[in-house]
Amino acid sequence: MKYIFGSLLSLFFLFSCASDDDICVSGEATPRMKIKFKQGTKDLQLTRLILEVDYGDGPKNVADIQRVDSIMVPLRVDELGYTDLYVRTSPTSTASKIRIAYTSESKYVSPACGIKKLYNEVNSSLETSSEVRSLEQAQNQITDELPTHLYLVF
């Protein structure tokens, strides 16, 4: 009798734990903006990139990297509707200011991931031109991180 009870109890625990784990897998979080670089019509690999982003309390350095051809930038998740980027290629150069304007919507993903932001009507403008000469908007919405969303033309 103990053997049958123990077997049934083991089977109960085995089948009651057969659901998916409650974890947030990659790709279900708020997508970042993918930015690539060009010189004229050709893709460009920068020798150095210094990127600062203003998330609401002034520009903060988020990247200082060597030999880069693209970068993933998290945008603001509050309701302000824009994020300012400051781009330079050396510590002594003047930063180019880029404003990324958008409307955002919240989407429920799962209990583990919570809510993610999706960005629609994305529009970029070059507010201060220094090393960055112009912008090319490749996508007008950010729903995943795979496609390039913006090109910076040097």
TARANOR-V16131 format. One record per pair of residues at least 24 apart in sequence whose ideal C-beta (glycine too) atoms are under 6 Angstrom apart, sorted by sequence separation. I is the first residue (numbers start at 1). J is the second residue. D is the distance in whole Angstrom. If there is no record, write none. Layout:
I:J:D  I:J:D
This chain:
45:69:4  100:124:5  118:143:5  99:125:5  124:150:6  59:86:5  98:126:6  99:127:5  54:84:4  97:127:4  97:128:4  53:85:6  96:128:6  96:129:6  36:70:5  52:86:4  96:130:4  96:131:6  35:71:5  51:87:6  94:130:4  96:132:4  34:72:6  50:88:5  32:72:4  33:73:5  77:117:5  32:73:6  48:89:5  32:74:5  33:75:6  89:131:6  46:89:6  87:132:6  28:109:5  28:113:5  30:116:4  29:116:6  30:117:5  24:112:4  22:111:6  23:112:5  24:113:4  22:112:5  33:142:6  31:142:5  34:145:6  36:148:5  31:144:5  32:145:6  38:151:5  31:145:5  34:148:5  34:149:5  35:150:5  36:151:5  37:152:5  38:153:5  39:154:5  33:149:5
